[in-house]
Amino acid sequence: MSKMAAPDEARSDAAPLRILFHINDFGRGGTETAMLAWLNALDRKQFVPAVSVGYPTDDLEFWRAHSIPADVDVHVLATERWMYALHQVQRRRKLRGATGVLHKVLTYAAIRPLMALRLRRLVQQQDVVCDFDFSLRHVAGSGGAAWFGVSHFSLATRLSGKSAAHIARRVRQYARYAAVAVLTADMLKEARQLFAGQRTHVVELPNVIDVDAIRRRAQEPIERPAASFIVSVARLDEGQKDHATLLRAYAKARASGSVSAMLVLIGEGRDRAALEQLAQTLGIAPFTRFLGFCANPFPYIAQADMLVLSSRYEGFGMVLAEAMALGTAVISADCPTGPRDLLEHGEAGLLVAPGDVDAMANAIERLTTDAALRAALTQRALTKVEMFAPASANRRLLELVRGIVVRRGR
């Protein structure tokens, strides 16, 4: 665990704000990518960032080596093996029987209380805590700092099907934060309806997109998978990403005779084997490549004919914005509170109904055959994505943080 800096006895108004980003554990998904973008893009004259992680993972070590800036202290709360061993097993497979019971008892009786104690000591050194995945909602507001949480997905979708008591409990937990940040205008509208009559302060805080950094990384050499290819960059998790719809749409578009580009899927996940089998069943296995996880997918995105995101639900849609920054045309499922605002309601990228194979196949064919459409979409996309550049993102975050710090009288 990193050594904490000593708290300042007195700090001027001009001193940078100490901000702690927290995530339960590091994987290789969009939430981690978004947080890494913030850590790299923050103006060090305005912010001193640090990271708190609940549990250690191999992915944390990977990101520390590749993407977490050297000046960012990383504090792991569950440092002893007895605290994180079963958690690491659970990340690979669901714990059942006596092992599952043991994990639950240890978590609630010993691990969480000890992690909370360590967290409170850490929070005392900060001005602001950004709970980046709401995993600290049980202790939010403690430690003297101002807290805000970030919702990366539709809150209504997350709470759909839950009991009234469950929803009421979650709303009370969210009220512990000085602010709840959401990523898009649609998410903001939905959240304000959810929290109507509550004291929860909801703000829009889009992810940061460092266009220049993305373009630099896109220049790294790769071995092209094909002369012409369509790319998807997403975790292979059918519960959210719905690659099955993409594979079926690609098979249909290819069968039409207008699409000859290879389909390249970048990402890893528990459903890879099932998706590879589906590609075989559809007869597109010879034209489909599963590349697995790629630390730098930007050269593939930049060189692709188009990028397709087939998710059932999304928040901001980081990979769409990254493709837009690289001038690559995009197609996205028009999932709730997700990419519609980013894609300017279809003006900066094509939108199709989630799960609609025919609509997605038609969109792939349109982008393949209509050069004028591709040019118009990518030009609008380049203008849109500039709104999320580091300078604008820093201004938005500084306004949010100063507001909640002032409200707490710090």
Secondary structure, 3 states (H helix, E strand, C coil): CCCCCCCCCCCCCCCCEEEEEEECCCCCCHHHHHHHHHHHHCCCCCEEEEEEECCCCHHHHHHHHHCCCCCCEEEECCCCHHHHHHHHHHHHCCCCHHHHHHHHHHHHHHHHHHHHHHHHHHHCCCCEEEECCCCCCCCCCCCCCEEEEEECCCHHHHHCCCCHHHHHHHHHHHCCCCEEEECCHHHHHHHHHHCCCCCCCEEECCCCCCHHHHHHHCCCCCCCCCCCEEEEECCCCCCCCCHHHHHHHHHHHHHCCCCCCEEEEECCCCCHHHHHHHHHHHCCHHHEEEEECCCCCHHHHHHCCEEEECCCCCCCCHHHHHHHHCCCCEEEECCCCCHHHHCHHHCCCEEECCCCHHHHHHHHHHHHHCHHHHHHHHHHHHHHHHHHCHHHHHHHHHHHHHHHHHHCCC
